[in-house]
Each structure stands twice: as C-alpha cells, then as structure tokens.
Amino acid sequence: MDWSQFLEKVLRDDVLIPTLIAGTVVLVVLFRSVVSMVSSVSRERTRREIAAYIAEGSMTPEQGERLLKAGRSENT
C-alpha cells in the first residue's frame, strides 16, 4: 500500500480527525511532563547551591531562606 492509498483509506474511514486529536493530546502531555521535570531539576540545583554558600559561610541561613522564598507565589 502506497501513501496515496493509505491517505484515501484514512480520509474515507473518518479516522484522521480523531487521530490528530489523540496525537495532539499525547504531545501536550509529553511537553508538560518535560517542562515539569526541567523546573524541578532547576529548583533542586538552586537549593543545593544556596546550601553550599551557607555551608562555606559566604551567606547566612536567613539570607538563604529569603532567597528560597523570593520566587514563590502567595498561594503555594
């Protein structure tokens, strides 16, 4: 079966639109998962760097706490 026959069959059987919708949903879920993972990794890296600055004495624990709270919204 070549591409033209395949395309004709897909269009004739009315499965193109549901397939496109399902593919879009899968792509959106994958994209949001990757964005969430990158955000979590970045947040943890920042926490580790601040902890290292506190451990070496170049930052006080109070300053570190203020830095960690600075990016949060009021609802979280």
Secondary structure, DSSP 4 states (H G I P E B T S, - for coil): --HHHHHHHHHHTT-HHHHHHHHHHHHHHHHHHHHHHHHHHHHHHHHHHHHHHHHHTSS-HHHHHHHHHHT--TT-
